[in-house]
Amino acid sequence: MPNFFGADVVAFDGKQRAQSGAPNPALTNSSAAIDLPEEALFDASGNLWVTNCSDPVIGAGTITQFTRKQLDNLSKDPSPNPNVTLSDNGSFDIFGCPYGQAFAIDHSLWASNRFSADLVNFTPSQLSAGGVQFPNTKIVSSSFGQPEGIQFDTAGTLWVADIEESEIFGFKAATLAAAQGTLADLTPDIINSSAGLDGPADVLVDQSGNQWVSNCAGDSVVEFAASDVAASGSPTPIVVLNSTSVSTPPGNSFSLSCPQGLAFDKRGNLWVSNSLSDNEGSIVEFTPDQLTASGSPAPNIFLDSDPAGDNLNQPALFSFDASVK
C-alpha cells in the first residue's frame, strides 16, 4: 500500500487484515527514492514497482522497482535502494506525475501521467536498463484531463480512469498494437461517460468482465455490467456502494471517503483504499455478499490510520502480493 504523504509503501499481513483496527504495518519500505507514491504493483516475478508522483531533483516523478529479495529483507533493511529507477530527462518529456500502471501481456509497462495527461509505455528491455528511457510508445488525447488508475482486461483493452473528466476511457488491443513505437494522438475506442461517475480514481475489471470504479469526488464505488461498457455511452451502474458512518476508537469515520485504489483478493472480497477517511486514510473490505446490490453497507473490515498517520497516510493505488489468499 503506497502512502502518498507518508512517502513509504507498507504491507499488512493476513492476521492484520482479518480484523478491524489500526495495525502497525507488518513491513515498511521507506526507501529515500519513494516520493509521493501513487501505485504499488507486483510483476510476475514478485518484484514491486512504485510510481512516484514527484522526485527530489525536478519533481517530474519516477518509477522505481524493488526486487523480491529486497522485499523479503525489509525487516532487516527497511530503506533499500531501488534495483531499477526510471527517471525523467529534466524537461518533463517522460514523466509528469506518473500515477497508475499496468503490465501488458508482452510484459511491457504502461503508466499514466496525471499532470502531463498522457500514457507512456516501456519495453521489458527498457525496464531492465532503467535510467532515462524515452517511452517506446506515448499516447496523448484531447479526451484526457488527469488520468489516474489504469488496468487491462482479459481482451487486452486498456482502461483509464480520468478524475478530471469524470470518464473512463478504453483503448482496445488492436489500437495499442497499431500505436506501438510511436507518439500517437488518439480518441479512445470506448468512452464511459455515465452520470454515475464522479471523479473516478481507479478502474478494475472483475472475472466476469464487469467494471468497478472508485469515485473519489462522489465517495462511492460503482459497478457497470460488461455489456454496458462494450461501447461508448452513459450506462447506469448496476451496483452503487455509498458511504456510511463507521464507529472507530477516535470516534466516527466514513466507510468511503475519496476512495482511491481497488483490488479483489482471491476470496472475492473487494478492498478499497480511502485517502481522506478518518485520521489520515483507511482501507476497507467488502465481502462478495455485500457487492450484489446497491446500498451503504458497513465494511466487513475497517483498517484505520493511527492518530499520527504512521501506518496509513493518504493511501493510494495498491495490489496484493501473489502469495495472498
One Martini backbone bead per residue (centre of mass of N, CA, C, O) as a GRO file, in nm:
protein
  325
    1MET     BB    1   0.091   0.040   0.028
    2PRO     BB    2   0.071   0.365  -0.068
    3ASN     BB    3   0.196   0.663   0.090
    4PHE     BB    4   0.181   0.972  -0.008
    5PHE     BB    5   0.264   1.133   0.271
    6GLY     BB    6   0.461   0.900   0.387
    7ALA     BB    7   0.679   0.795   0.185
    8ASP     BB    8   0.560   0.490   0.153
    9VAL     BB    9   0.549   0.125   0.179
   10VAL     BB   10   0.298  -0.103   0.287
   11ALA     BB   11   0.229  -0.406   0.490
   12PHE     BB   12  -0.035  -0.647   0.540
   13ASP     BB   13  -0.126  -0.915   0.696
   14GLY     BB   14  -0.359  -1.154   0.746
   15LYS     BB   15  -0.412  -1.092   1.047
   16GLN     BB   16  -0.460  -0.783   1.008
   17ARG     BB   17  -0.703  -0.834   0.787
   18ALA     BB   18  -0.913  -0.993   0.994
   19GLN     BB   19  -0.926  -0.712   1.156
   20SER     BB   20  -1.014  -0.443   1.299
   21GLY     BB   21  -0.805  -0.137   1.290
   22ALA     BB   22  -0.457   0.003   1.378
   23PRO     BB   23  -0.209  -0.124   1.237
   24ASN     BB   24   0.100  -0.213   1.213
   25PRO     BB   25   0.305  -0.278   0.987
   26ALA     BB   26   0.477  -0.554   0.884
   27LEU     BB   27   0.586  -0.367   0.646
   28THR     BB   28   0.849  -0.122   0.542
   29ASN     BB   29   0.910   0.107   0.270
   30SER     BB   30   1.161   0.381   0.318
   31SER     BB   31   1.276   0.480   0.071
   32ALA     BB   32   1.425   0.764  -0.063
   33ALA     BB   33   1.285   0.712  -0.358
   34ILE     BB   34   1.019   0.772  -0.220
   35ASP     BB   35   0.777   1.005  -0.386
   36LEU     BB   36   0.470   1.028  -0.388
   37PRO     BB   37   0.304   0.764  -0.393
   38GLU     BB   38   0.052   0.585  -0.605
   39GLU     BB   39   0.171   0.289  -0.695
   40ALA     BB   40   0.155  -0.068  -0.618
   41LEU     BB   41   0.324  -0.323  -0.824
   42PHE     BB   42   0.326  -0.647  -0.937
   43ASP     BB   43   0.502  -0.881  -1.086
   44ALA     BB   44   0.556  -1.208  -1.191
   45SER     BB   45   0.824  -1.212  -0.984
   46GLY     BB   46   0.757  -1.009  -0.725
   47ASN     BB   47   0.810  -0.736  -0.803
   48LEU     BB   48   0.821  -0.387  -0.712
   49TRP     BB   49   0.623  -0.117  -0.837
   50VAL     BB   50   0.668   0.249  -0.825
   51THR     BB   51   0.487   0.536  -0.834
   52ASN     BB   52   0.617   0.875  -0.857
   53CYS     BB   53   0.506   1.200  -0.862
   54SER     BB   54   0.795   1.257  -0.754
   55ASP     BB   55   1.118   1.428  -0.701
   56PRO     BB   56   1.417   1.573  -0.571
   57VAL     BB   57   1.493   1.740  -0.837
   58ILE     BB   58   1.220   1.820  -1.046
   59GLY     BB   59   0.923   1.660  -1.002
   60ALA     BB   60   0.825   1.447  -1.230
   61GLY     BB   61   0.921   1.162  -1.155
   62THR     BB   62   0.897   0.800  -1.093
   63ILE     BB   63   1.010   0.456  -1.143
   64THR     BB   64   1.027   0.184  -0.914
   65GLN     BB   65   1.233  -0.107  -0.825
   66PHE     BB   66   1.176  -0.400  -0.621
   67THR     BB   67   1.284  -0.681  -0.515
   68ARG     BB   68   1.204  -0.970  -0.371
   69LYS     BB   69   1.452  -0.973  -0.186
   70GLN     BB   70   1.406  -0.692  -0.064
   71LEU     BB   71   1.128  -0.753   0.058
   72ASP     BB   72   1.225  -0.997   0.239
   73ASN     BB   73   1.442  -0.770   0.383
   74LEU     BB   74   1.287  -0.531   0.536
   75SER     BB   75   1.335  -0.602   0.839
   76LYS     BB   76   1.651  -0.523   0.792
   77ASP     BB   77   1.588  -0.328   0.518
   78PRO     BB   78   1.374  -0.044   0.499
   79SER     BB   79   1.599   0.128   0.292
   80PRO     BB   80   1.623   0.069  -0.011
   81ASN     BB   81   1.763   0.053  -0.308
   82PRO     BB   82   1.681   0.054  -0.609
   83ASN     BB   83   1.715  -0.151  -0.881
   84VAL     BB   84   1.513   0.048  -1.039
   85THR     BB   85   1.515   0.367  -1.234
   86LEU     BB   86   1.280   0.579  -1.375
   87SER     BB   87   1.352   0.884  -1.549
   88ASP     BB   88   1.387   1.199  -1.624
   89ASN     BB   89   1.551   1.450  -1.842
   90GLY     BB   90   1.445   1.755  -1.720
   91SER     BB   91   1.162   1.823  -1.925
   92PHE     BB   92   0.898   1.642  -1.902
   93ASP     BB   93   0.897   1.406  -2.141
   94ILE     BB   94   0.809   1.151  -1.951
   95PHE     BB   95   0.720   1.293  -1.678
   96GLY     BB   96   0.388   1.381  -1.492
   97CYS     BB   97   0.293   1.215  -1.260
   98PRO     BB   98   0.298   0.914  -1.200
   99TYR     BB   99   0.037   0.673  -1.134
  100GLY     BB  100  -0.059   0.453  -1.307
  101GLN     BB  101  -0.029   0.083  -1.364
  102ALA     BB  102   0.047  -0.170  -1.631
  103PHE     BB  103   0.070  -0.491  -1.751
  104ALA     BB  104   0.132  -0.647  -2.028
  105ILE     BB  105   0.156  -0.941  -2.206
  106ASP     BB  106   0.468  -0.843  -2.290
  107HIS     BB  107   0.579  -0.693  -2.013
  108SER     BB  108   0.505  -0.424  -2.042
  109LEU     BB  109   0.480  -0.077  -1.928
  110TRP     BB  110   0.214   0.111  -1.813
  111ALA     BB  111   0.152   0.473  -1.776
  112SER     BB  112   0.017   0.744  -1.598
  113ASN     BB  113   0.002   1.098  -1.649
  114ARG     BB  114  -0.156   1.333  -1.481
  115PHE     BB  115  -0.026   1.624  -1.567
  116SER     BB  116   0.051   1.545  -1.881
  117ALA     BB  117  -0.171   1.370  -2.006
  118ASP     BB  118  -0.062   1.051  -2.040
  119LEU     BB  119   0.070   0.760  -2.206
  120VAL     BB  120   0.319   0.516  -2.113
  121ASN     BB  121   0.579   0.295  -2.262
  122PHE     BB  122   0.775   0.005  -2.154
  123THR     BB  123   1.001  -0.211  -2.217
  124PRO     BB  124   1.171  -0.468  -2.084
  125SER     BB  125   1.454  -0.347  -2.153
  126GLN     BB  126   1.400  -0.072  -2.021
  127LEU     BB  127   1.341  -0.180  -1.737
  128SER     BB  128   1.624  -0.309  -1.696
  129ALA     BB  129   1.798  -0.046  -1.739
  130GLY     BB  130   1.692   0.223  -1.689
  131GLY     BB  131   1.662   0.545  -1.636
  132VAL     BB  132   1.664   0.719  -1.929
  133GLN     BB  133   1.345   0.651  -2.093
  134PHE     BB  134   1.198   0.669  -2.374
  135PRO     BB  135   0.915   0.598  -2.477
  136ASN     BB  136   0.799   0.370  -2.696
  137THR     BB  137   0.509   0.476  -2.606
  138LYS     BB  138   0.271   0.746  -2.679
  139ILE     BB  139  -0.040   0.881  -2.540
  140VAL     BB  140  -0.258   1.116  -2.667
  141SER     BB  141  -0.552   1.328  -2.568
  142SER     BB  142  -0.835   1.531  -2.572
  143SER     BB  143  -0.980   1.356  -2.341
  144PHE     BB  144  -0.777   1.434  -2.141
  145GLY     BB  145  -0.699   1.535  -1.806
  146GLN     BB  146  -0.658   1.315  -1.533
  147PRO     BB  147  -0.497   1.040  -1.526
  148GLU     BB  148  -0.492   0.737  -1.342
  149GLY     BB  149  -0.615   0.461  -1.332
  150ILE     BB  150  -0.510   0.134  -1.464
  151GLN     BB  151  -0.636  -0.142  -1.687
  152PHE     BB  152  -0.651  -0.468  -1.788
  153ASP     BB  153  -0.812  -0.690  -1.975
  154THR     BB  154  -0.853  -1.000  -2.129
  155ALA     BB  155  -0.862  -0.845  -2.424
  156GLY     BB  156  -0.651  -0.584  -2.396
  157THR     BB  157  -0.789  -0.355  -2.266
  158LEU     BB  158  -0.730  -0.018  -2.181
  159TRP     BB  159  -0.806   0.132  -1.877
  160VAL     BB  160  -0.918   0.476  -1.784
  161ALA     BB  161  -0.907   0.699  -1.516
  162ASP     BB  162  -1.067   1.026  -1.508
  163ILE     BB  163  -1.091   1.271  -1.268
  164GLU     BB  164  -1.161   1.532  -1.437
  165GLU     BB  165  -1.375   1.408  -1.658
  166SER     BB  166  -1.549   1.171  -1.554
  167GLU     BB  167  -1.406   0.916  -1.708
  168ILE     BB  168  -1.387   0.618  -1.912
  169PHE     BB  169  -1.122   0.466  -2.092
  170GLY     BB  170  -1.078   0.274  -2.406
  171PHE     BB  171  -0.809   0.063  -2.535
  172LYS     BB  172  -0.755  -0.143  -2.772
  173ALA     BB  173  -0.537  -0.375  -2.873
  174ALA     BB  174  -0.517  -0.276  -3.173
  175THR     BB  175  -0.453   0.018  -3.103
  176LEU     BB  176  -0.191  -0.035  -2.946
  177ALA     BB  177  -0.041  -0.186  -3.173
  178ALA     BB  178  -0.046   0.054  -3.381
  179ALA     BB  179   0.113   0.255  -3.169
  180GLN     BB  180   0.366   0.118  -3.160
  181GLY     BB  181   0.651   0.329  -3.145
  182THR     BB  182   0.479   0.594  -3.087
  183LEU     BB  183   0.321   0.910  -3.126
  184ALA     BB  184  -0.018   0.922  -3.018
  185ASP     BB  185  -0.328   1.063  -3.134
  186LEU     BB  186  -0.619   0.970  -2.951
  187THR     BB  187  -0.925   0.816  -2.955
  188PRO     BB  188  -1.116   0.648  -2.778
  189ASP     BB  189  -1.297   0.359  -2.823
  190ILE     BB  190  -1.402   0.406  -2.521
  191ILE     BB  191  -1.673   0.591  -2.348
  192ASN     BB  192  -1.747   0.646  -2.010
  193SER     BB  193  -2.026   0.887  -1.924
  194SER     BB  194  -2.150   0.844  -1.662
  195ALA     BB  195  -2.339   0.977  -1.396
  196GLY     BB  196  -2.187   0.768  -1.188
  197LEU     BB  197  -1.948   0.959  -1.229
  198ASP     BB  198  -1.707   1.101  -0.965
  199GLY     BB  199  -1.397   1.117  -0.974
  200PRO     BB  200  -1.215   0.891  -1.095
  201ALA     BB  201  -0.931   0.679  -0.979
  202ASP     BB  202  -1.037   0.380  -1.049
  203VAL     BB  203  -1.005   0.065  -1.239
  204LEU     BB  204  -1.193  -0.254  -1.246
  205VAL     BB  205  -1.180  -0.589  -1.369
  206ASP     BB  206  -1.352  -0.862  -1.351
  207GLN     BB  207  -1.412  -1.195  -1.430
  208SER     BB  208  -1.691  -1.100  -1.585
  209GLY     BB  209  -1.622  -0.788  -1.699
  210ASN     BB  210  -1.679  -0.602  -1.492
  211GLN     BB  211  -1.693  -0.256  -1.382
  212TRP     BB  212  -1.491  -0.087  -1.147
  213VAL     BB  213  -1.537   0.226  -0.952
  214SER     BB  214  -1.374   0.498  -0.802
  215ASN     BB  215  -1.520   0.781  -0.627
  216CYS     BB  216  -1.376   1.045  -0.495
  217ALA     BB  217  -1.600   1.276  -0.515
  218GLY     BB  218  -1.853   1.060  -0.439
  219ASP     BB  219  -1.809   0.841  -0.225
  220SER     BB  220  -1.781   0.577  -0.428
  221VAL     BB  221  -1.886   0.255  -0.568
  222VAL     BB  222  -1.899   0.116  -0.901
  223GLU     BB  223  -2.098  -0.091  -1.130
  224PHE     BB  224  -2.052  -0.238  -1.456
  225ALA     BB  225  -2.158  -0.391  -1.715
  226ALA     BB  226  -2.004  -0.536  -1.972
  227SER     BB  227  -2.224  -0.464  -2.191
  228ASP     BB  228  -2.219  -0.142  -2.112
  229VAL     BB  229  -1.880  -0.121  -2.194
  230ALA     BB  230  -1.844  -0.209  -2.509
  231ALA     BB  231  -1.941   0.089  -2.549
  232SER     BB  232  -2.023   0.388  -2.589
  233GLY     BB  233  -2.158   0.580  -2.301
  234SER     BB  234  -2.434   0.611  -2.034
  235PRO     BB  235  -2.441   0.415  -1.798
  236THR     BB  236  -2.593   0.230  -1.550
  237PRO     BB  237  -2.541   0.122  -1.263
  238ILE     BB  238  -2.577  -0.193  -1.090
  239VAL     BB  239  -2.384  -0.075  -0.858
  240VAL     BB  240  -2.401   0.116  -0.541
  241LEU     BB  241  -2.158   0.234  -0.315
  242ASN     BB  242  -2.203   0.392  -0.021
  243SER     BB  243  -2.162   0.582   0.242
  244THR     BB  244  -2.081   0.529   0.595
  245SER     BB  245  -2.085   0.504   0.924
  246VAL     BB  246  -1.799   0.450   1.144
  247SER     BB  247  -1.679   0.296   1.422
  248THR     BB  248  -1.414   0.438   1.615
  249PRO     BB  249  -1.197   0.513   1.857
  250PRO     BB  250  -1.204   0.833   1.787
  251GLY     BB  251  -1.501   0.765   1.646
  252ASN     BB  252  -1.619   0.879   1.344
  253SER     BB  253  -1.649   0.754   1.016
  254PHE     BB  254  -1.591   0.656   0.674
  255SER     BB  255  -1.612   0.410   0.437
  256LEU     BB  256  -1.618   0.650   0.209
  257SER     BB  257  -1.321   0.864   0.128
  258CYS     BB  258  -1.183   0.908  -0.136
  259PRO     BB  259  -1.156   0.673  -0.325
  260GLN     BB  260  -0.909   0.471  -0.484
  261GLY     BB  261  -0.828   0.180  -0.453
  262LEU     BB  262  -0.860  -0.150  -0.618
  263ALA     BB  263  -0.913  -0.496  -0.484
  264PHE     BB  264  -0.903  -0.837  -0.523
  265ASP     BB  265  -0.922  -1.119  -0.371
  266LYS     BB  266  -0.935  -1.472  -0.379
  267ARG     BB  267  -1.237  -1.446  -0.228
  268GLY     BB  268  -1.386  -1.172  -0.347
  269ASN     BB  269  -1.288  -0.937  -0.203
  270LEU     BB  270  -1.324  -0.587  -0.159
  271TRP     BB  271  -1.072  -0.342  -0.175
  272VAL     BB  272  -1.038  -0.007  -0.020
  273SER     BB  273  -0.893   0.305  -0.056
  274ASN     BB  274  -0.874   0.590   0.169
  275SER     BB  275  -0.753   0.922   0.170
  276LEU     BB  276  -0.975   1.070   0.401
  277SER     BB  277  -1.029   0.881   0.619
  278ASP     BB  278  -1.030   1.009   0.907
  279ASN     BB  279  -0.729   1.079   0.970
  280GLU     BB  280  -0.525   0.945   0.699
  281GLY     BB  281  -0.696   0.691   0.643
  282SER     BB  282  -0.811   0.383   0.469
  283ILE     BB  283  -0.919   0.030   0.482
  284VAL     BB  284  -1.157  -0.172   0.300
  285GLU     BB  285  -1.400  -0.447   0.331
  286PHE     BB  286  -1.591  -0.641   0.095
  287THR     BB  287  -1.807  -0.874   0.044
  288PRO     BB  288  -1.971  -1.048  -0.191
  289ASP     BB  289  -2.257  -0.997  -0.062
  290GLN     BB  290  -2.213  -0.669  -0.069
  291LEU     BB  291  -2.199  -0.662  -0.413
  292THR     BB  292  -2.509  -0.724  -0.525
  293ALA     BB  293  -2.607  -0.438  -0.404
  294SER     BB  294  -2.728  -0.154  -0.334
  295GLY     BB  295  -2.571   0.077  -0.088
  296SER     BB  296  -2.455   0.109   0.280
  297PRO     BB  297  -2.223  -0.074   0.377
  298ALA     BB  298  -2.058  -0.215   0.623
  299PRO     BB  299  -1.763  -0.300   0.668
  300ASN     BB  300  -1.601  -0.587   0.747
  301ILE     BB  301  -1.334  -0.410   0.719
  302PHE     BB  302  -1.138  -0.162   0.925
  303LEU     BB  303  -0.852   0.017   0.838
  304ASP     BB  304  -0.681   0.239   1.034
  305SER     BB  305  -0.546   0.518   1.119
  306ASP     BB  306  -0.347   0.668   1.306
  307PRO     BB  307  -0.319   0.977   1.446
  308ALA     BB  308  -0.027   1.018   1.280
  309GLY     BB  309   0.004   0.836   1.017
  310ASP     BB  310   0.216   0.583   1.029
  311ASN     BB  311   0.047   0.358   0.860
  312LEU     BB  312  -0.152   0.582   0.730
  313ASN     BB  313  -0.111   0.825   0.435
  314GLN     BB  314  -0.281   0.845   0.186
  315PRO     BB  315  -0.385   0.604   0.029
  316ALA     BB  316  -0.362   0.438  -0.274
  317LEU     BB  317  -0.259   0.238  -0.511
  318PHE     BB  318  -0.298  -0.125  -0.518
  319SER     BB  319  -0.173  -0.460  -0.426
  320PHE     BB  320  -0.136  -0.803  -0.432
  321ASP     BB  321   0.026  -1.050  -0.343
  322ALA     BB  322   0.046  -1.368  -0.472
  323SER     BB  323   0.033  -1.505  -0.171
  324VAL     BB  324  -0.243  -1.410  -0.133
  325LYS     BB  325  -0.570  -1.541  -0.014
   0.00000   0.00000   0.00000
